[in-house]
Amino acid sequence: MDLVDWQRALRVQAGREALFRIANVGTETVFSDYRVDNPEKGSTYRVAIRGVVPGDNFCACPDYAANGLGTCKHIEAVIHRLRAKRATATVLTAGSVPAYSELFLRYAGQPELQVRLGVDCPPAVRRAAARAFADGALRDASAITGLVGAAATAGHDLRFYDDARAWLARRADDRRRHDRLRDAYPKGAKDRALAGLLRSVRLHPYQCEGAWFLAERGRAILADDMGLGKTAQAIAAALMLERAANARNVLIVTSASLKGQWAEEIARFTGRQAQVVAGLAPVRGQQWADAAQGWKIVNYDALHRDLAGITAWGPDLLILDEAQRVKNWPTRAAQAVRRIAAPHCFILTGTPLENRLEELHAIVEIVDRHRLGPLYAFVARHTELEPGSTKVVGYRDLDHVAETLAPILLRRTRAQVLTQLPGRTDQVRRVELTAAQRALHDEAGEQVAALVARWRRRRFLSEEERQKLMHLLTRMRMACDDAYLLDPTQRDGRKLDELIAILDAELAEPGVKAVVFSSWLAMHELIRARCDERGWPYAFLHGGVPSAQRPALVRRFREDPTCRLFLATDCGSTGLNLQCASVLVNVDL
């Protein structure tokens, strides 16, 4: 049994075993429309039975639309029920071409609109169908209106299903959006008006390209390297969609720590005040009900609680920031995101693929359910397994993945756009360890060497051994900063003196601002003490700072001319806009 047959067999089995409630809601005995209720999940789907060949039938469930099999457990449950009775089984097996005609979507790869003409189809309707379709494929979408009109005039039953209508409407909306964008920006991404779209900042050429890509596609992924201005590009594209597609309600979903920064960036780039959704349930309900606020910002953790309010408000554009938060399908945030029915969607992430190829599939599926095909087929095609095992040892044919994603995913590295960015000078200051640091470093290093030797012998480390190895490596890094990080009874290290010397030189220049990064609070304790001695005001961001207070720290650093230092731990490593700084010092390297 091949992979496709196996997947179909799973759905056949699920359909036979399911305790669904099935009702014939059409006018025919067998080849009809059915309502399938799942009491366990509280879900209801419409099923249309046209035959027994995969792809002939239809179900409104998400699995049918995405699996590429032409069936699902709901269809198989109905077929199983029909086969259980001799009269209906005979009709089902014999097959039939109904008197009515249909316009329906066939789900195999990218959905395609198709027509099925009934035995009673009048000649005028057949001629109208020939103008719209050729060899079963849609030739002229504009002729569909004529086909529907011809059927109405002839009194012929032409069934135009909801998913097919929605698909055709999206195509029309896409064409209209493309035309309006071209009218507004005749030169596309190179149009001068696009570069000046935002207040207080002029977009670089690559950012104009990114904003155009998002707006022109309508549903797309921007996967630029960190620091290349994905926020600005997304806001610019949102303004473009407001003009070209009347997309006035914009929902930004991000981490709790970045909600305030998004609000500030929107105000700075557009002059608009975005609604940051926060507070207890009654307060959030009022915020969703406020139609005057066209831009709303919410954190991932609140999505599942606020779905009713989001649905009632009705976002026209969904922007997912740091979208790796929804890479795991079973999480509540990922499930909630997939239930937001926004016609346009921008996904922003610097790491579309972190660990497993399935994560990329989960993210892509949000903007285009059919782009990479069903997950089971995608994994089978691109995953290398260890012989005789289910352990993943690598991936193959990734060029095909990149080619498939090219129409909806844009990624630029810093190296690719370096000529458009301000110049940067990198310096590595090497500092010798003190005797106390060396002793602490080597003590951990000897244990690391023993674990590595054990791995070389066995080609395996237990989970406990792996965790111990990571802990020891971390201790070695901490020792390199200062002995104080491992032994609070001694302050012994040369990095701190070197850092202060660097800051003395840099801050001597008027207007220079610097960011100082270290993973460890103990190191920041030493740095802050030296800053206090010199009378240097600073902002300090660490994991203990509440999310609501973090934007104020960034704002103070950006706007207060006396605050020229921004000290940050790992929580400041993503998402913050600190472009007012011209110096970055990583103390831990």
Phi, psi and omega in degrees: 000126180280177187299316182294314179298323179295317179295320177297318181298324177299319180286326174299314179296317180297321179294322180290326185270345185289146178261062180276153169262123186241130179227134175281113182252007179261194183255350181261161183284318184240298183279087193211183175263140182231150172253126181244116180256135175252098183299329183295318182259350181072023182256153178224134180226151175268134178238133175247122180259121180239346182174195181245359179276131178306131182100341178291325189264179182215145170220145182276004183283156180298325182297317180299319183292333188254339192278345178069013184264343184078014177202173176200177184293332180289317176297314182295328177294319179294314179299318178299319179295319180293323180287344182285344179247135186299317184296311181286329179295321180296315179295318181298316182292321180293329182078166182195146170258115185292165178289328183278163176251163185220144164247117187216163176265133171260122184262099174208102192073226175288134182301144178229136177281131180226162179239142174233116184269133181282169182293335180263016183293122181293156179303321182297322179289323177297319179294319178296321178294324180294332178287331182270329186234148174223123181053038177084351182256147179294124181256320184218102182296329181293340181279354180296321179301319177295324178295314179297319179294321179296321178294320180295318180297321182277354182070026182267141181282100177250114184265116183248102191284156187300317182293327178290319176300315181297319179298316180293322179294322178297319177300317179295319178297320179298315179297318180296318179297314179301315182296317182291323177296319179293326176294320182283325183227080187303331181263013177063225183297340181267003181290133183297327180298330180290321181297330182257023185292326183265150173286154169064359179206145177252130184290138171290160179306317180293330177288325173298318178298318180294316179297318178296318180301312181297311184292319183292323178282323181086319175227111188201168180242128174251114188241037179298156173304155176302138176091003181264007172086044178295325180298311181298320180295319180293319179295318177298316179295325178296319177296322178295319179290329176300322181280320188269336185226011180057035181276087186266331179265111184245123178250120177255125177247124183212184176285157183301325184288344184252001181298315180296321180294320176300317179299319179293319180294320178297316179296318183290322184272337185234344184079009182258154177258116178272149177273115174273112184280119182201167177106188178287167186306314180298322180292315179297322178300319178293324180293320177292328182282348181284097183289343181290336180270103184280339180244123180233145184236129181221155179266157184304321186293341182264353187302310186296333179282333189253013185302320181298316179294321179296316181296318180295323179291317175079078178291139174272333181223130177249124177246119179256110180267144183050057191289356175298348176294341182245026182283341180258112187306318188287346184293154181297322180296316181296319178295319181293319179302318183289350178260002177271114187267070176263134181294335179238148183209129173246130174250127180245123178200138174272350183224073180296335177231113181256305186235308186237148181296332178299331179295320177297317179301317182297321180288315181298324183300335180293320182269331181209100186300331188256357189302312183261006181075180180297149185300318184299320181286322179298313180295316181297323183285326192247003183254134174260124179255151173295133182308130179073016184216167174260009181285128179281126180244356179171182181229154183227163175056040181287339175299323178294322177298314180298318180295320180294325183275346186309321181292341184235356183233130178237125178225129174234136175271164179299324180297325183290332183246016187302324182293342180267354184257157174301150181296154181223140177243125179258134176232140174245115179261113181269130184236129180287143175286146172281171180299320180295318178296316182300319180297315179294320181296313185288329178299314177289325182297324179295321178290325176297317180299322179294319179293321179295319178297322178296319178296320181296326179286316188259344187058032183197141171232139176291166179299320178298320180291322178296318178295321178295321178299314180297321179297317181292319178298322177296318178298323178296319178295319180296321179299327180292336178282304180191145179299335182301330183294334179251336181222095184297353180279349181226140173246103188215110178175151184259350182298320183299316178298320180295319179299314181296324178296319178297313182293323176304315183289317184289317184284352174293337177276126181301138174084351180287135176235148187227145173252131179241122184246136168208142181288340194248131180298325181298321178293320177296329176300316178293318181296316182296322179298318179290324176296319179297321178300323182271354180074031179268114174294148182209159169254140185233114180251124177214175186298340181277353179281123179302147183304321183294337183266348185293319178301326180295324177296315179296318181296319179298316180297322183284322191256336182273113183293341179275340180269100188247003179234137175235112180262133185215146171263197182302332184293347177260013186276346180225143168085345183276142176261101181240037185289351176288344178277143177248357181227134174233129178239118174262108186286336190275346184292000000 
